[in-house]
Amino acid sequence: MELLVFLILFPALAALVFCILPNGRLRDTIVVLVSAIIIAVTLYLFVMFAGAGTVYFDIESGMISQIMTGLEIIISAGLLYLAAKYRQYLIAGLVVVQLGVVLYAESLIQETAALNNLFIDPFSIIMAMIIGIIGSLICVYSVGYMRDYHTHHADMPDKRRWFFALLFVFLAAMFGVVFSNNLFWLFFFWEVTTLCSFLLIGYNWGDEQTRKNAFWALLLNLVGGLGFACTFAWIGLTDPSGGLIMMDTLLAAGPAVAMIPAALIGFAGLTKAAQMPFSSWLVGAMIAPTPVSALLHSSTMVKAGVYVIVRFAPIYNVTMVGYLISLVGGVTFLLASGIAISQSNAKKVLAYSTIANLGLVVACAGIGSYAAVWAAILLIVFHAIAKSLLFLSVGTVEHKIGSRDIEDMTGLLGRMPKVAVMMIIGIAGMFLAPFGMLISKWAALVAFLDAPYGFILVLLLAFGSAVTVFFWTKWLGKLIEVAWKPEPLEVKISNHEYGALVPLTVLMVAVCIGFPLLSSYLVVPYVFGIYGMTATLGQANMIIMVMMVFMVLVMPLTLLHFRKDRKILPRYVGGRPATSDMHFKGSIGVQRPVALGNYYLANYFGEQRLSHIGNGVCIAFIALMLAGILLGVIA
């Protein structure tokens, strides 16, 4: 129990220190030290509990619950002040209603004799390692990045002390989410992540668009939070004794009892995981500094959303509610992947591919079978590592070349070879690991085929996977393109940035190589403990894994070896070779420049067009789910 409490409280206490420490070497050193301690304790947690199954910890809830309620009131008061100041009246209304529902539910539910408010199991260990290792590395990266960020934005107020404080509060809240068995506690930490994301997205508060995007993220997540809060009202009216407030008790009660809470919490998970029609808040969050984007996408905000949906997957199994949630995820996967094709902004490509990946996780969790849950958890792992690596790499590249446009990354392998190789490994890991080559090809497809009307999900998965190969390959091609003899950029990347990028690259490779061990020691025990059966790797998938390791590791590393005496041949254009300065002699002897660029097909995969379609379809699915539950028609 001490380890769990430490991981929740230590980052929060460190955040208080960062609030008062001035910018300087001491603060930077303490950030690195605190991050290292969190990583070390997380690894020790894995060693201690990896084979222990599910362990519950008795801890008195009385005073702790009162403190959380007090903090919720304080947070609500702060949000009400900001909403009134900036005339965000809908947000103010949601805050009041949500707080009222929670306080009403707390008045209904009696004190329970159950003390197992915290717990740990293989799934929460996996999530804790994502939060503790990847989240801490992002904090280390932020030290160097934010120094450069304020050099490039000299007119912006320097609020780094609050920035680092919020990063570590975010980590503390996420640890609370994955260790809480008490749903009231989980909800408190859930709302803290909403608050942190709002404040971090609004880092440049003086910019009107930044402020607008921050409030939009807050609004949509408050909508989901209200759905979560309604769970407590239902529990209070159904079981005032409070037994169902414990997640393990609620899950053990089965679909007959837990379906309404599962649907409401699933709705909250869809908003936080940025599924259509709620995806716009995560795209708007790209306006924040890159470490915020990396944190939201890889180890905190959106992972909280898919975490609760995967937790309630056994309730969704073979139910109409689960199938509708899967359809929301499947449609989001297909259409968000399509939108990524039309984007040249690297961060928006990563944003939409994140939304798509999470859609695939949601689709698996909604099906709720043992094979689908096995796939969903592994998708979470691969996605967290690859996306953190790619976001941080893009942030570094943007500062050094002055652009985040994919077209401006042409020949990056020759200009910034080390960072480019890291990006190549991250991209290779993305379209090899999650999209059918290993996990989805075997587990998700089988799970979808076994589901009611599963052929629809199979089609969404098949076409969405094909689309992802297209946009990842486009980007990869620009990185390795050699249109001239590239001259390495004279840039200095901070040790803090390298100190995060290199371990993430190594971790990406290690997870690909050690995938069978990860499955055997953590994922399989969790799935088997719930379903009494589990998915395993077949021989064919082992062969695919070996091929994946070759692609992810060997091929990108070979690109580091450039012979100095290599010969770069001129391009052959229109029947004539291009000159060294990328010109060629066209018709009637006119010199024309050689223009090379990707296809973005905006007329077919435009952001506005596909978003409208996806939002409309997913709103219909969600409305059908909630209406059916309220009317008692579906289960």
GUFI-103355 format. One line per 8 residues: number of its first residue (from 1); their letters; for each residue x, y, z of C-alpha. Coordinates in nm, 3 decimals, padded with zeros to 5 digits. Each point is the difference from the previous one (the first is absolute). Layout:
<rs>
NUM) a) X:Y:Z  ...
</rs>
This chain:
<rs>
1) mellvfli) 00.000:00.000:00.000  00.284:00.237:00.079  00.127:-00.015:-00.359  -00.340:00.093:-00.140  -00.046:00.287:00.243  00.353:00.120:-00.072  -00.059:00.010:-00.376  -00.317:00.204:00.054
9) lfpalaal) 00.133:00.243:00.261  00.366:00.043:-00.096  -00.059:00.167:-00.340  -00.269:00.220:00.158  00.238:00.112:00.276  00.275:00.058:-00.256  -00.244:00.222:-00.190  -00.031:00.224:00.308
17) vfcilpng) 00.377:00.042:-00.003  00.003:00.094:-00.368  -00.260:00.269:00.067  00.254:00.197:00.203  00.331:-00.092:-00.163  00.127:00.264:-00.245  00.119:-00.092:-00.347  00.357:-00.118:00.008
25) rlrdtivv) 00.237:-00.291:00.026  -00.124:-00.103:00.346  -00.359:-00.034:-00.123  00.113:-00.192:-00.308  00.208:-00.237:00.211  -00.289:-00.066:00.237  -00.232:-00.075:-00.294  00.242:-00.264:-00.123
33) lvsaiiia) 00.049:-00.139:00.351  -00.374:-00.024:00.074  -00.058:-00.164:-00.339  00.275:-00.252:00.066  -00.150:-00.087:00.339  -00.346:-00.053:-00.153  00.148:-00.227:-00.267  00.197:-00.198:00.259
41) vtlylfvm) -00.303:-00.046:00.229  -00.217:-00.101:-00.297  00.251:-00.268:-00.099  00.018:-00.118:00.362  -00.380:-00.019:00.002  00.017:-00.226:-00.305  00.256:-00.227:00.167  -00.206:-00.025:00.318
49) fagagtvy) -00.343:-00.064:-00.150  00.051:-00.141:-00.353  -00.099:-00.352:00.103  -00.225:00.081:00.293  -00.331:00.015:-00.187  -00.255:00.245:00.140  00.085:00.146:00.339  -00.236:00.225:00.198
57) fdiesgmi) 00.114:00.240:00.270  -00.206:00.095:00.302  00.006:00.373:00.060  -00.250:00.212:00.192  -00.202:00.217:-00.232  -00.170:00.239:00.243  00.241:00.290:00.032  00.154:-00.058:-00.346
65) sqimtgle) -00.341:00.012:-00.166  -00.083:00.321:00.187  00.325:00.159:-00.117  -00.075:-00.102:-00.358  -00.351:00.145:00.025  00.144:00.325:00.132  00.252:00.015:-00.283  -00.276:-00.069:-00.254
73) iiisagll) -00.193:00.297:00.135  00.310:00.220:-00.020  00.071:-00.113:-00.357  -00.362:00.063:-00.097  00.014:00.348:00.153  00.313:00.080:-00.198  -00.155:-00.121:-00.325  -00.318:00.198:00.073
81) ylaakyrq) 00.210:00.315:00.048  00.179:-00.049:-00.334  -00.322:-00.092:-00.178  -00.172:00.316:00.131  00.299:00.220:-00.080  00.017:-00.118:-00.363  -00.377:-00.043:-00.042  00.010:-00.377:-00.041
89) yliaglvv) -00.348:-00.047:00.141  -00.053:-00.354:-00.128  00.317:-00.109:00.179  -00.122:00.170:00.318  -00.330:-00.186:-00.025  00.172:-00.336:-00.049  00.228:00.061:00.298  -00.295:00.081:00.226
97) vqlgvvly) -00.210:-00.295:-00.117  00.289:-00.246:00.025  00.096:00.112:00.349  -00.364:-00.011:00.108  -00.044:-00.355:-00.128  00.314:-00.119:00.179  -00.093:00.164:00.331  -00.354:-00.139:-00.026
105) aesliqet) 00.136:-00.350:-00.065  00.240:00.026:00.293  -00.294:00.088:00.225  -00.184:-00.313:-00.115  00.282:-00.250:00.036  00.071:-00.120:00.351  00.346:-00.065:00.138  00.098:-00.350:-00.103
113) aalnnlfi) 00.197:-00.252:00.198  00.213:-00.074:-00.305  00.348:00.143:00.035  00.164:-00.121:-00.322  00.005:00.344:-00.158  00.333:-00.059:-00.178  00.106:-00.300:-00.203  00.255:-00.122:-00.250
121) dpfsiima) -00.021:-00.266:-00.268  00.191:-00.078:-00.322  -00.195:00.259:-00.201  00.059:00.278:00.252  00.369:-00.097:00.007  00.016:00.047:-00.377  -00.173:00.336:00.028  00.225:00.105:00.289
129) miigiigs) 00.310:-00.079:-00.207  -00.136:00.207:-00.290  -00.070:00.291:00.235  00.315:-00.028:00.209  00.257:-00.068:-00.271  -00.136:00.180:-00.306  -00.156:00.285:00.197  00.321:00.060:00.195
137) licvysvg) 00.212:-00.002:-00.317  -00.230:00.264:-00.146  00.063:00.212:00.310  00.376:-00.035:-00.051  -00.036:00.094:-00.366  -00.199:00.307:00.098  00.297:00.153:00.180  00.195:00.052:-00.323
145) ymrdyhth) -00.303:00.051:-00.223  -00.162:00.274:00.208  00.329:00.189:00.016  00.006:00.007:-00.381  -00.373:00.066:-00.010  00.035:00.328:00.188  00.300:00.094:-00.210  -00.224:-00.029:-00.306
153) hadmpdkr) -00.292:00.172:00.181  00.182:00.276:00.182  -00.313:00.214:00.025  -00.191:-00.268:00.192  -00.015:00.010:00.382  00.228:-00.266:00.145  -00.218:-00.227:00.215  00.226:-00.303:00.009
161) rwffallf) -00.026:-00.045:00.377  -00.377:-00.059:-00.040  00.060:-00.207:-00.311  00.220:-00.252:00.179  -00.228:-00.002:00.303  -00.296:-00.093:-00.222  00.197:-00.274:-00.176  00.065:-00.178:00.328
169) vflaamfg) -00.353:00.055:00.132  -00.114:-00.163:-00.324  00.215:-00.305:00.070  -00.123:-00.020:00.359  -00.362:00.013:-00.115  00.056:-00.274:-00.257  00.155:-00.227:00.261  -00.311:00.067:00.208
177) vvfsnnlf) -00.225:-00.096:-00.292  00.165:-00.337:-00.060  00.039:-00.095:00.369  -00.347:00.103:00.124  -00.255:-00.270:00.068  -00.235:00.253:00.159  -00.188:00.166:-00.288  -00.032:00.326:00.195
185) wlfffwev) 00.377:00.011:00.025  00.040:-00.090:-00.365  -00.238:00.280:-00.094  00.194:00.254:00.208  00.326:-00.085:-00.175  -00.188:-00.009:-00.332  -00.110:00.360:00.052  00.351:00.106:00.100
193) ttlcsfll) 00.125:-00.123:-00.339  -00.272:00.212:-00.164  00.116:00.305:00.195  00.368:-00.060:-00.081  -00.066:-00.045:-00.371  -00.204:00.323:-00.005  00.279:00.199:00.165  00.280:-00.155:-00.206
201) igynwgde) -00.181:00.048:-00.332  -00.051:00.362:00.103  00.369:00.056:00.083  00.014:00.301:-00.234  -00.312:00.145:00.160  00.045:00.341:-00.158  -00.067:-00.144:-00.346  -00.372:-00.001:-00.081
209) qtrknafw) 00.009:-00.322:-00.205  00.190:-00.180:00.276  -00.257:00.109:00.255  -00.283:-00.108:-00.228  00.152:-00.346:-00.053  00.060:-00.045:00.373  -00.362:00.082:00.084  -00.124:-00.231:-00.276
217) alllnlvg) 00.203:-00.288:00.145  -00.140:00.080:00.343  -00.358:00.012:-00.130  00.007:-00.338:-00.173  00.172:-00.170:00.291  -00.252:00.148:00.243  -00.274:-00.158:-00.212  00.169:-00.336:00.052
225) glgfactf) 00.056:00.077:00.366  -00.371:00.061:00.043  -00.069:-00.345:-00.143  00.245:-00.146:00.251  -00.167:00.194:00.284  -00.342:-00.139:-00.097  00.144:-00.344:00.076  00.017:00.099:00.367
233) awigltdp) -00.359:00.119:00.002  -00.111:-00.334:-00.144  00.207:-00.192:00.255  -00.135:00.212:00.283  -00.360:-00.061:-00.103  00.057:-00.370:-00.073  00.230:-00.103:00.285  00.023:00.260:00.280
241) sgglimmd) 00.219:-00.239:00.199  00.286:00.102:-00.229  00.124:-00.345:-00.094  -00.021:00.075:-00.372  00.221:00.305:00.038  00.292:-00.242:-00.002  00.099:-00.080:-00.357  00.074:-00.367:00.068
249) tllaagpa) -00.342:-00.048:00.160  -00.174:00.177:-00.287  00.181:-00.208:-00.263  -00.071:-00.322:00.191  -00.372:00.084:00.004  -00.014:-00.063:-00.376  -00.187:00.170:-00.283  -00.342:-00.033:00.165
257) vamipaal) 00.109:00.245:00.272  00.298:00.183:-00.148  -00.122:00.077:-00.353  -00.126:00.353:00.069  00.316:00.106:00.189  00.213:-00.166:-00.269  -00.182:00.193:-00.272  00.034:00.332:00.183
265) igfagltk) 00.368:-00.056:00.081  00.054:-00.120:-00.356  -00.151:00.328:-00.123  00.241:00.191:00.225  00.285:-00.210:-00.138  -00.099:00.085:-00.358  00.025:00.372:00.074  00.336:-00.023:00.175
273) aaqmpfss) 00.137:-00.235:-00.268  -00.101:00.261:-00.263  -00.223:-00.228:-00.200  -00.233:00.154:-00.255  -00.195:00.224:00.052  00.233:00.117:00.281  00.328:-00.021:-00.194  00.027:00.373:-00.070
281) wlvgamia) 00.127:00.079:00.350  00.310:-00.214:-00.049  00.075:00.155:-00.339  -00.035:00.346:00.152  00.240:-00.101:00.278  00.281:-00.001:-00.259  00.030:00.373:00.056  00.173:-00.073:00.333
289) ptpvsall) 00.376:-00.057:00.033  00.107:-00.338:-00.140  00.064:-00.171:00.338  -00.365:00.065:00.086  -00.106:-00.170:-00.323  00.227:-00.295:00.073  -00.133:-00.032:00.355  -00.366:00.021:-00.102
297) hsstmvka) 00.041:-00.253:-00.280  00.232:-00.257:00.153  -00.020:-00.034:00.375  -00.278:00.205:00.156  -00.321:00.157:-00.124  -00.116:-00.224:-00.282  00.137:-00.310:00.169  -00.234:00.063:00.292
305) gvyvivrf) -00.288:-00.021:-00.248  00.095:-00.333:-00.153  00.103:-00.132:00.342  -00.352:00.017:00.144  -00.155:-00.141:-00.317  00.238:-00.298:00.004  -00.073:-00.046:00.373  -00.371:-00.037:-00.074
313) apiynvtm) 00.055:-00.216:-00.309  -00.133:-00.317:00.172  -00.333:00.180:00.053  -00.018:00.101:-00.366  00.066:-00.355:-00.126  -00.281:-00.121:-00.231  -00.227:00.298:00.073  -00.152:00.265:-00.221
321) vgylislv) 00.159:00.274:00.212  00.343:-00.149:-00.058  -00.065:-00.039:-00.371  -00.106:00.364:-00.034  00.314:00.110:00.185  00.202:-00.217:-00.240  -00.168:00.164:-00.299  00.092:00.345:00.134
329) ggvtflla) 00.361:-00.118:00.029  00.000:-00.168:-00.341  -00.145:00.301:-00.183  00.244:00.229:00.181  00.289:-00.229:-00.099  -00.093:00.008:-00.368  -00.088:00.368:-00.039  00.274:00.145:00.223
337) sgiaisqs) 00.252:-00.205:-00.196  -00.145:00.146:-00.320  00.026:00.357:00.133  00.369:-00.060:00.083  00.065:-00.048:-00.374  -00.102:00.360:-00.071  00.228:00.152:00.266  00.351:00.131:-00.062
345) nakkvlay) 00.042:00.138:00.353  00.192:-00.275:00.181  -00.171:00.060:00.335  -00.344:-00.022:-00.161  00.097:-00.324:-00.171  00.102:-00.135:00.340  -00.318:00.136:00.158  -00.233:-00.168:-00.247
353) stianlgl) 00.198:-00.323:00.002  -00.031:00.002:00.380  -00.376:00.043:-00.026  -00.005:-00.288:-00.251  00.214:-00.228:00.218  -00.217:00.066:00.300  -00.300:-00.082:-00.217  00.145:-00.343:-00.065
361) vvacagig) 00.056:-00.052:00.372  -00.359:00.107:00.071  -00.129:-00.233:-00.271  00.181:-00.294:00.161  -00.112:00.092:00.353  -00.361:00.040:-00.112  00.000:-00.353:-00.138  00.123:-00.107:00.343
369) syaavwaa) 00.119:-00.352:-00.083  00.324:-00.136:00.141  00.177:00.023:-00.338  -00.118:00.357:-00.055  00.111:00.113:00.347  00.339:-00.165:-00.053  00.038:00.201:-00.321  -00.125:00.323:00.157
377) illivfha) 00.254:-00.001:00.282  00.292:-00.066:-00.231  -00.119:00.272:-00.235  00.008:00.241:00.294  00.362:-00.092:00.074  00.130:00.030:-00.355  -00.188:00.322:-00.060  00.125:00.168:00.319
385) iaksllfl) 00.366:-00.059:-00.077  -00.010:00.079:-00.372  -00.210:00.315:00.037  00.211:00.148:00.278  00.314:-00.060:-00.208  -00.153:00.156:-00.312  -00.147:00.305:00.172  00.324:00.081:00.179
393) svgtvehk) 00.202:-00.053:-00.318  -00.230:00.236:-00.191  00.041:00.260:00.274  00.377:-00.014:-00.029  -00.008:00.013:-00.380  -00.240:00.295:00.005  00.237:00.204:00.215  00.300:-00.083:-00.218
401) igsrdied) -00.145:00.042:-00.352  -00.272:00.251:00.091  -00.289:-00.208:-00.131  -00.219:-00.295:00.089  -00.114:-00.051:-00.360  00.075:-00.347:-00.134  00.110:00.145:-00.334  00.270:00.201:00.177
409) mtgllgrm) 00.142:-00.322:00.147  00.124:-00.112:-00.340  00.338:-00.168:00.033  -00.001:00.034:00.379  00.203:-00.320:00.019  00.293:00.185:-00.153  -00.051:00.323:00.192  -00.081:-00.132:00.349
417) pkvavmmi) 00.087:-00.371:-00.024  -00.034:-00.096:00.367  -00.342:00.154:00.053  -00.114:-00.121:-00.342  00.090:-00.360:00.082  -00.197:00.028:00.324  -00.299:00.128:-00.195  00.033:-00.283:-00.251
425) igiagmfl) 00.000:-00.256:00.280  -00.310:00.165:00.151  -00.183:00.005:-00.333  00.096:-00.359:-00.078  -00.123:-00.104:00.341  -00.331:00.176:-00.059  -00.106:-00.159:-00.323  00.152:-00.338:00.074
433) apfgmlis) -00.094:-00.057:00.363  -00.358:00.117:00.044  -00.152:-00.034:-00.344  -00.043:-00.366:-00.076  00.358:-00.119:-00.044  00.001:-00.154:00.342  -00.289:00.075:00.230  -00.296:00.107:-00.210
441) kwaalvaf) 00.071:-00.250:-00.276  -00.042:-00.290:00.238  -00.197:00.107:00.306  -00.223:00.289:-00.105  -00.112:-00.155:-00.327  -00.086:-00.329:00.171  -00.185:00.184:00.275  -00.194:00.209:-00.250
449) ldapygfi) -00.098:-00.306:-00.204  -00.141:-00.162:00.312  -00.203:00.310:00.091  -00.359:00.066:-00.111  00.012:00.160:-00.344  00.377:-00.008:00.037  00.057:00.021:-00.374  -00.069:00.377:00.027
457) lvlllafg) 00.287:00.044:00.244  00.221:-00.219:-00.217  -00.063:00.232:-00.295  00.070:00.309:00.210  00.323:-00.155:00.125  00.113:-00.115:-00.343  -00.058:00.330:-00.180  00.128:00.207:00.293
465) savtvffw) 00.321:-00.203:00.017  00.059:00.052:-00.373  -00.042:00.375:00.045  00.251:00.013:00.286  00.265:-00.165:-00.215  -00.052:00.278:-00.256  00.054:00.299:00.229  00.286:-00.156:00.199
473) tkwlgkli) 00.181:-00.100:-00.319  -00.033:00.353:-00.138  00.170:00.144:00.306  00.265:-00.270:00.009  00.083:00.067:-00.364  00.068:00.369:00.066  00.238:-00.083:00.284  00.218:-00.233:-00.206
481) evawkpep) -00.027:00.188:-00.331  00.335:00.118:-00.137  -00.060:00.260:-00.269  00.344:00.159:00.040  00.314:-00.056:00.197  -00.127:00.094:00.345  00.212:00.209:00.231  -00.046:-00.079:00.369
489) levkisnh) -00.160:00.284:00.192  00.223:00.172:00.251  -00.241:-00.043:00.287  00.045:-00.078:00.365  -00.267:-00.212:00.158  -00.013:00.024:00.377  00.104:-00.294:00.214  -00.344:00.000:00.158
497) eygalvpl) -00.165:-00.055:-00.337  00.239:-00.277:-00.092  -00.042:-00.138:00.351  -00.366:-00.068:-00.084  00.020:-00.083:-00.370  00.269:-00.267:00.028  -00.169:-00.200:00.280  -00.334:00.016:-00.183
505) tvlmvavc) 00.166:-00.129:-00.317  00.161:-00.283:00.194  -00.333:-00.072:00.170  -00.177:-00.017:-00.337  00.246:-00.261:-00.122  -00.001:-00.187:00.332  -00.379:-00.031:00.004  00.002:-00.132:-00.356
513) igfpllss) 00.265:-00.259:00.089  -00.146:-00.081:00.341  -00.361:-00.007:-00.114  -00.049:-00.371:00.089  00.128:00.063:00.353  -00.227:00.301:00.044  -00.293:-00.208:-00.113  00.086:-00.303:00.213
521) ylvvpyvf) 00.078:00.174:00.329  -00.252:00.284:00.007  -00.269:-00.007:-00.267  -00.076:-00.373:00.001  -00.035:-00.024:00.382  -00.241:00.295:00.002  -00.216:-00.138:-00.281  00.006:-00.354:00.142
529) giygmtat) -00.097:00.126:00.346  -00.315:00.159:-00.144  -00.109:-00.245:-00.268  00.163:-00.329:00.102  00.155:-00.015:-00.349  00.234:00.217:-00.198  00.159:00.064:-00.337  00.345:-00.134:-00.082
537) lgqanmii) 00.254:00.052:-00.273  -00.009:-00.246:-00.285  00.297:-00.099:-00.213  -00.111:00.221:-00.288  -00.013:00.303:00.228  00.345:-00.076:00.137  00.130:00.014:-00.356  -00.175:00.333:-00.049
545) mvmmvfmv) 00.159:00.126:00.321  00.348:-00.091:-00.127  -00.073:00.188:-00.322  -00.123:00.295:00.203  00.317:00.014:00.208  00.205:-00.001:-00.320  -00.201:00.291:-00.138  -00.004:00.200:00.323
553) lvmpltll) 00.363:-00.053:00.098  00.232:-00.120:-00.274  -00.115:00.200:-00.300  -00.007:00.347:00.164  00.339:-00.054:00.164  00.157:-00.088:-00.334  -00.097:00.347:-00.120  00.253:00.151:00.241
561) hfrkdrki) 00.278:-00.144:-00.215  00.062:00.246:-00.280  00.324:-00.043:-00.190  00.174:00.330:-00.057  00.090:-00.107:-00.352  -00.357:-00.101:-00.085  -00.128:00.103:-00.340  -00.338:00.169:-00.024
569) lpryvggr) -00.138:-00.028:-00.350  -00.202:00.287:-00.151  -00.375:-00.043:-00.023  -00.146:-00.106:-00.333  -00.281:00.241:-00.089  -00.189:00.025:-00.326  00.259:-00.197:-00.190  00.290:00.212:00.126
577) patsdmhf) 00.209:-00.006:00.317  -00.045:00.278:00.253  00.289:00.227:00.090  00.159:00.008:00.344  -00.214:00.300:00.094  -00.317:-00.195:-00.086  -00.083:00.148:-00.342  -00.057:-00.168:-00.332
585) kgsigvqr) -00.035:00.110:-00.360  -00.363:-00.033:-00.101  -00.181:00.056:-00.327  00.157:00.246:-00.251  00.306:00.022:00.222  -00.163:00.178:00.297  00.167:-00.062:00.336  -00.253:-00.117:00.256
593) pvalgnyy) 00.041:-00.079:00.371  -00.059:-00.353:00.127  -00.281:00.013:00.255  -00.044:-00.306:00.220  -00.283:-00.032:00.248  -00.253:-00.237:00.149  -00.361:-00.045:-00.097  -00.242:00.119:00.269
601) lanyfgeq) -00.327:-00.063:-00.185  -00.186:00.268:00.195  -00.303:-00.024:-00.229  -00.052:-00.360:00.108  00.142:-00.006:00.355  -00.055:00.359:00.109  -00.020:00.065:00.373  -00.334:00.179:-00.007
609) rlshigng) -00.170:-00.246:-00.231  00.095:-00.320:00.182  -00.046:00.158:00.344  -00.360:00.088:-00.081  -00.069:-00.353:-00.117  00.170:-00.162:00.299  -00.159:00.233:00.253  -00.347:-00.060:-00.137
617) vciafial) 00.035:-00.378:-00.006  00.158:-00.023:00.346  -00.256:00.237:00.155  -00.270:-00.235:-00.128  00.172:-00.304:00.154  00.053:00.172:00.336  -00.354:00.139:00.008  -00.137:-00.346:-00.075
625) mlagillg) 00.209:-00.151:00.280  -00.100:00.256:00.263  -00.363:00.009:-00.104  -00.024:-00.379:00.001  00.154:-00.023:00.345  -00.229:00.268:00.143  -00.307:-00.167:-00.147  00.118:-00.346:00.101
633) via) -00.025:-00.124:-00.358  00.354:-00.121:-00.061  00.268:-00.161:00.209
</rs>
